[in-house]
Amino acid sequence: MANYYIDQPEIEFHLNHPLMKRIVELKERNFADKDKHEDAPVNYEDAIENYKRILDITGEIAANIIEPNSEAVDQEGPHLIDNRMHYASKTYQNLEATRQAGLWGVSMPRRYGGLNLPNVVFSMLSEMISSADAGFQNIWSLQSCIDTLYEFGTDEQRERFIPRISKGETMSMDLTEPDAGSDLQRVMLKATFDEKENCWRLNGVKRFITNGDSDLHLVLARSEEGTHDGRGLSMFIYDKRDGGVDVRHIEHKLGIHGSPTCELVYKNAKAELVGNTRMGLIKYVMALMNGARLGIAAQSVGLSYEAYKEGLNYARERAQFGKKIITFPAVYDMLARMKAKLDAGRSLLYQTARYVDIYKALEDIARDEKLSPEDRQEMKKYTRLADAFTPLAKGINSEYANQNAYDAISIHGGSGFIMEYKCQRLFRDARIFSIYEGTTQLQVVAAIRYITNGTYLTIMKEMLETAVNDAMQPLKTRVATLVSLYEEALEKIKESNHQEQQDFLARRLYNMTAGIIQSLLLIEDASKAPELFEKSANVFVRLTEEEVIGNVAYIKAFKAEDLQSHVTE
C-alpha cells in the first residue's frame, strides 16, 4: 500500500537534525504533559516515535484517500447554493478522514485537544497532503490560523475557539479586498463597536478569500474611523454560527479547484476583537503571514515531489526509438535537476521550520515565566534567522514547484498537454504558489535587507566552517568560491549607492543567496546520508555555479544608465 511518508525516507531524515532535541525540549516543556495526557511523550525518543506515527498515518491517508479523490475534486470543484459555499463531494470525504485520524489542532497544546506538534512536523504533514492534493492542503493547513488567536487572544477566547479547531472545524484569514491585494494598508472593511450588544460589527467586502465560508474567520478590518493606513486596522474573529456573512461569488480558477476562493459580503456581522486595536496589520497579520508563507513553502515542496514522481514514472515506462526515454541525456538531466531542486528546497523548508520552532516555543514559555538571559538571547537569534529564511523558503520553493511541474509536462511530451494526465493539473495548481501569501517579488523585498546588511553572507561563512565528509569536501570548496564571488557582487551594488539599481538587481541577489545556502544545506545532508542526497548535492551545486557565475558577471558589468534600456514606458 502506498504511503507518502514511508515511500520518502528523505522526510524522516529531517527528523534527525541536531536542533530537534532542543525543539522537543522546548515544545514539551521538559515533558510536563506526561502526567496529564495519555498521549504525551515521556522523553525525546518517545516524542520522535510519536511524530513518526502521526506522519505514517498522514502518509497513508494522503496516498490512499486524498490522492485518489483529487481528480474528481478538481473536476467538480466547490459550488454556491443560496449564498453558501459547498465543497466538492469528495472533499467532504477528505475532511472526514483527517478528522477521524485526529489530524486537526496540530500545533495546539494538548489542554485544548491539540497534538502539540512542532512546525517541522506540521510542515511534513502539509507537504504530504499537498503531494496528494494541493487544493485540499489549503483547506486543511489553514487550521494554523488558530496560532494567531492562541498567541494574541484572551484565555476565554482560547477556551472557546481552539477546541473547535482541534475537532476539525475549518478556518480562513480574510485579509484582501477588491482594492487591497498586496497593499493591505488600503483595507477598508469597516469595524464599529456596538455598545448595546457589547460586540463589534463588520461591514464591507472581502475578495480572494481562500476557504472563505469556513467555520471561523480571522478578519482584518478598519476599526479607527478616518484613518487610511495600517495604523487604523485591527484583527477580529468571526464565527459563522453568528451569521451576517454571505458568499457572493466563488472564483473560477486556473488551478487548486478543490480550494474555494470566495468573495464575501459582511453585513453587520458580529465579531470579537483579537488582541488590541490598531495592531491588526502591524503585528498580527505579520505573524499570520509568516506562518502562511511557511505553509506555502511546504505546499510547494509537496507538489514538487509529485511532479518529479510523475515525470520519473513516465520516463521509466515510455519508450521511443527502441529505448526507454529515461536513458536519453536530455530527459535524465531534467529529472536530476528536478530531484536536486526538490531535495534542496525541502532542506531549506525544514531548516526554516526549525528556526521558527525554537523562537515560537520560547515566546510561548515567556507568556508564563520569565526567560533567562540565555533563553532571551536564543529567542532573539532564532527570531532573526526565521525572519531571514522564511522569504527564501516561500519564494524559492514556489518557483521550484512551477519549474518541476513545467518539466514534468515536458517529459510527458504531447501527453502532458492532455487533461487525462495528472501533470497538467500539477502545472495548473502550482502557478498560484508564487503569487498568493506574497508574490516572489515581495519575498525578494522581504529578504533584501538581510542581503545588503550581510546577514546571509555571515550565515554562509559560518556554514562553510561545518565539517563534512571527504566526498563532499570538493563541493564545499567550490561553494566557497561562489561565496567569494557573491560577496564581490554585493560590494559592487552597495558601493553604487543607487537605490533603483539595487531594486533592479535584487532578484539576482536573492536567487544567488538561496542557491548558495541550499547548496551548503544539501552538502551537509549528503555528508550524513550520501545514499539519499549525494547525487542531488552534485547536481545542485552545478546549477548554483551556473546561476552565481552568470549573475555576478551581469552585476559587475551593470551600470546605472543600463536601467533605461529596460524601461518600457
N, C-alpha and C positions, 0 to 999 in steps of 0.2 A: 504494500500500500504506500502510495506517495506521501511524503511529509516534507514540507518546506524547511523544517529545521534539521531533521536527520540527514536529508539529502544535501545539506550545505555545511560541511564541517568548518568552513570559514567563519560562520556565525559564532559557533561555540568557542572558537579560538579567541575571540574578543572578550569572552568571559574570564579569561585567564590573565588579563592585564594586571600588572602590579598595583595600579590605583584601585582595583576592585576591592581590596581589603579595607582601604580607608573609606570607600563609598559605603560598603556594607556596615562597617562600624558606625558611621555617622547616621545612615538611614535607619538602622535598627536601634540606635541609641544604646549600644552595648547590650542588645538583645533583651531590653526591658519588657517586651511584649510576651515573652515565652511563658510567663505565669498567668497571663490573662487571656490569651488566644491560642487555641489548639494548633492552628496552622502557622504560628510564628516560629521562626528558626531559633535554635538554641546556640548556634555558633556559626562561624563563617562558612564552614563546609556545608552545613545544613542549609544555609541561605542559598548558596550556589546550586545545590541539588534542587531546591525549591524552584529557582529560576529555570533550571533545565526542564523540570516537569511542566511548568507553565508554557515554556517555549515548545516543548514537544506536543502538548495539547493543541496549541495555536497552529503549529505547523501542519498537524493532521486536519484540523477544521479548514484551514486555508486551502489545502490541496484537494480535499475530498468533498467539500461543501461549497465554499465561496468560489473557487475557480470553476467548477462545473456549472455554477449558476451564472457566471459572468457574461456569457454570450447572450443569454435570454434577458438579463438585466439591461445590457447595452441596447438590445433591440426594442424592449418595451419602454424603459425609462420611467421616471415619475410622471404623474399626471394631476391635473387640477380638477377638483369636483367641489362646487359650492364654496369657493374661496379657501379650500383646504388642499394641502399637498398630500398625495398618496404615493408611496414608494412603488417601484416595480414589484411585481408579485414575489419574485424570489429574493428580493432584498429583505422582506419580512422573514424568510427562512434563515438568511444570514444573521439577522439580528437575534432571532430566537436561538440559533446555535451558539452564538457568542455569549448570550445571557445565560444559557444553561451551563456553559463551561465556566462561568464566573469571570469573564474577561472584561469586566467593567469596574470603574473606580480603581483603575490600575495603579495610579500614583498616590491614591489617598490613604491616610492612616487606617489601620485596622479598626480603630474605635468608631469609624464612620462606615464600616463594612467594606473598606478598600483592601487592595492587595499589598500596598506599601512597597511597590516596585520602584527601583531607580530608573532614571531616564534612559540609561543604557539598555536596560531590558525592554522598556516601553518602546524604544526605537527599533529593537529587534522584532518585537511583535508587529509594529507598524510596517516594517519592511516586508515581512512575510505576508501580511494581509494585502499589502499593495501589490506584491507579486501575483496574488490570486485575482485581485480586482482593485485597481487604484481608486475607482469611484466609491466603492464601499469603504475603503480605508479612510476616505474623507469623513464619512458619517461616523465611523467607529472612533477615529482618533480625535474628533472634536470634543470627546469627553474630557480632554486635557484642559478645556476652558475652565473647568471647575478649579484648577490650580489657582486661578486669579481670585476666585471667591475665597478659597482656603487661605490665601496669603493676605487678602485685604478686607474680607468681610468680617462681620461680627460673629461671636460664638454662637449666638442664636441662629444666624443665617447658616452657619456651617452645620449645625444640628438638623436644620430643616431640609436643606437642599442636597448636601453631599451624599447622604444615604440613598437618595433617589437615583443619583448617577451611578452609584455602586450597584444598584439593582438593574441598571440597563436603560434608564431614561436618556434621551439624547440632548445635545446642546448645539448652539450656534453662537457666533460672535457677529453682531450686527453693527458693522462699522461704516461701510461705504454707502454713498448716496449718489443720485444722478449727477450732482455737481461736485462730488467729493470722492474721488477714487484714491489715488496715491496721496493726494493732498488732504489729509484728514482734518487739517485746521479749518477747512471750509464746511465741516459738518454742521447742519442747521436743524436737524430733528429736535423739536422743542420739548424740554422738560420743565414742567411747572409744579410747584408744590400745592397739593390740595389740603388746605387747612382743616376743612370739615372732615375729610376721611383720613387725615394724617398719613397721606401717601403721596407719591409723585405720579404725575400723569404725563404720558408721552404722546406727541402728535407729530406726524410727518411721514416721510417715505424713506425706506432703505432699499438699496439695489445691489444686485450681485451677491446675495447672502447665501453662502453655502449651507445646506441643510436648514433652510430658512423657516421651516414650520416645525422646528424642534420643540421639545418639552420645556426647556429652559434656555433663555437668551441672555447673553451679556450685550448690553446696548450702550453705544457711545452717543450722548445727546448733549444739547446746549442748555445748561441749567442757569446760566447767567445772562439775563436779558441785556441786550445792547452790545454784547461782545461779538467779535468776528474772528477771533483767533483761538489757538489751543487752550488759552487760559480760562476760557468760558465753558469748557467741556467737562462733563462728569460721566462716571460709569454707573450703569443701573443693571439690575437683574429683573427680567420679566418672566413670569410664569404663565405658560399657555393656558393653564386651568382658569386663569382670571379673565381670559378673553380680551377683546379690544384690538387684535391684530389680524388682518386678513392678508392672504396671499393673492396678490393681484395678477401675478404672471410668473410662469416658470420658463426660464430661458431655454431656448433650443440650441444646444451647444455642439461644437465640433466633437468633443470627447467627454470622458468621465460622465457618461449618460446616467449612471446609477446614482450620481450625486446631484440632488436637486439644487439648482441655483435660482433663488426666488427674489421677486420684488415684493416688498412688504409695505402695507399701509397701516400705520399706527393711528388709532382713533380713540384718544382719551384713555389709552391703555394704562392700567395700574402697574406701577413698578416700584422697586426699592433701590435706594442709593447703596452702592458698594463703596466702602471707604469714605473719603472726604470729597466734597465738591471741589471743582476746578482741577482735580488731579487725574481726570479721565484719560486724557491724551498724554500728558506729561509723564505720568508714572505707570498707570495701569495698562494702557494699550501697549506701551513699550514692552512690559513684561509678557503680555498676552502674545504679541507678535513674535518675540524671540522664541517662545515655546512653539508657536505655529510654524516658524521657519525651520526649526529642528524637525518638526513633523513632516514638512515637505521634503527635507533632505532624506529622511527615511523612506518616504513615499517614492522618491526618485531612485534611490538605490534598489528598492524592490522591483520597480519597473525595469531598471537597467539589467537586473538579473534575468527577468522573464524574457526580455528582448534577446539577451545573449543566449539563453537556453533555446529559444525558438530558432534563432539563426544556426546554432550548433547542431540541433537535431535535424534540421532541414538539410544542412550541408553534408551530414553523415549519410543521409538517405538518397539525396538527389544525385543522379548520375548524368554526366554529359561527356560526349566523345569517349565513351567507354570507361570513364573513371568517376568515382565519387568526387563531387566538387570540393569537398574539404581538402583534397590533395592539391588543389590549384593554389599557387602562391598568393594570388590576389584575394582569395577567399580566406585562407588561413591567416593571412596578415590582418584582414579585417576582424576576424574572430579574436585574434591575440590582442588587438587594440581594445576591443570591446571588453574582454576579460580584465585587462590591465586597468582600464577606467573603472570598472566595477569594483575591483579589489582596492584600488587607491581611494575611490570615493567612499567606500564603506569604512576604510580605516580612518579617514577624516571625519566621517559622521560619528563614529564611536569615540574618537578622541574628544570631539566637541561635547558629546553627551556626558563623558566622564567629568570634564571640567564643569559643566552645568550641575551635575550631581553633587559635587563637593561644595560648591558655593551655596547652592539651594538648601542642602541639608544643614549647613552651618547657619544660614539665615533662619531656618526653621527652629533650630536649637536656641538661637538668640532671642526668640519670642518668649521662651520660658525661663532662660537663665542667662547670666552674664558670661560672655565668652572670655577665655583667657587671652592675653596679648598675642600668644602664638596662634590661637584659633582665628583671631581677628585678622592677623596678617595672612593666614592661609586663605581666609574668605576673600580678602582683597585681591590676592594673587589669582585665584581661580575665577573670580568675577571678571577680571580683566582678560584672562585667557578665553573665557566663554564668550565675552563680547567680541573679541577679535576673531575667533574661529567660526562663530555662527554664520556671519555673512559669507564666509568661504564655503562652508558646508552646504548651505542652501543654494547659493548661486552656482557653484561648480557641479554639484550633483544634479541639479535640474537641467543644466546644459548637457551633462553626460547622458542623462535619460533620453533627451531628444536625439543625441548623436547615435546612441545604441539602437534606439527604435528605428531611426533612419537606415542604419546599416543592416538591421535585421530584414528590412524590406529589400534592400539591395541584394542580400544573399538569396532571398527568395526569387529574385528576378521578377518576371511578369506575374507570377503567382502572388507576390507580395502586394500587388495592386488590386487583388481580388478580395472581395469582402468576406469570403468564407475562411480566409486565413487570419489567425489571431494577430499577426504582426501589424496589420493595418489599424487594428483597434489600439494597440500599444502606441503606435505613432500618433494617433489622434488624441489619446489620453495624455501623452507626455507633453504635448505642446503648452498646456496651461501651467506646467510646473515652474517654468522660468518667468511666469507673469504674475500669478497670484501670490499673496503674502509678501509682496515686494519684488518687483522685477529684478532681473540680473543687474540691470543698470543701477538700481537702488542698492543692491548688495555691494556693488563697487563703491558707491558713495559712502556706505557704512564702513567699508574696510579701508578706505584710502587714508584716513588719519593714522591708522596703525601701520600703514606702509610708509608714509612720509615721516612719522616720528621714530621710525626704526624698530618698532615693536616686533614685527615679523622677522626682520633681519637678525635681531638678538635671539629670537627663538630658533632660527635656522642655525646660527653658530653654536648654540647650546646643543642642538640635536646632532650636530657634526661631532660633538665630543662623546656621544654614546658609542659604546663598544659594540661591534658587530662581528659575525664570524668571518673567516678568511675568504669565503666565496663572495661575500658581499662587500668586502673592503674596496675592491676596484671600482665598484659602482659608487660607493660613498666618496671616493676620491674624485670621480667625475662630477658628482653633485657639488662638491666643494668648489670646483672650478666654476660651476654655474652660479653659486652664491657670490663669488667674486665679481662675475660679470653683472649680476643683478645689482650689486652694490654700486658698481660704476654707473649703471643706467640711472639708479636712484639719485646719485650725487649730481649727475648731469641735469636732471629735472629740477632738483632743489636749487641748484646754482642759477638756473634761468630766472627763478623768482617771477614766473609768468603763470598766473592762475588759470587762464584759459588753456594754455599749453598743457598744464598739469592735468586739467579735467579731460582734455582730449586724449592724453596718453594713459589715463588711469586704468582703462580696461586691460591694456597690455601689461601694466604693472601687476594688476590683480591676477591675471592668468598666470604670470610667471610666479607670483607668490604662492598661489595654490599648487602649481605644479611642483615647485621645489619642496614645499612642506609635505605634500603627498608622497613624493619620491623618498624622502627621508623616513616617513612613517612606514612605507612599504618595504624599504630596506630593513628596518627593524623587524617587521613582521616576518620577512623572508629569512632573517637570521635565526629566528626562533622556530619557524615552521617552513623550511625550504620546500618540502613536498607540496605545500599549499600555495606559496607565494613567490618562489624564486623566478619562475618564468615571467610572471606579471611584473616583478621588480625590474628585470632586464628590459622588458618591452616599455614599461612606463618611463624609465629613466631616458631611454632613447627618444620617446615622444617629448619629454620635457626639454631635453637638449635641443631638439628641433625648434621648439617654441621659444626658449630663452635666447638662444643664439640669434634667431631671426628677429625677435623683438628688441634685443639690445642693439643690434645693428641699426634697426629702424629708429630707435630713440636717439642714438648717438649722432645720426645723420640729420635728425629733425631740427628745423629752425622755426622760430615763431612765425615768420612770414609764410611758412608752408600751410598754416591754418587756412589761409584764404583760398587755397586750391580745393579745400573740402567744403567750403560754404556754398550751398546750392541756391540760396535766395537771390 
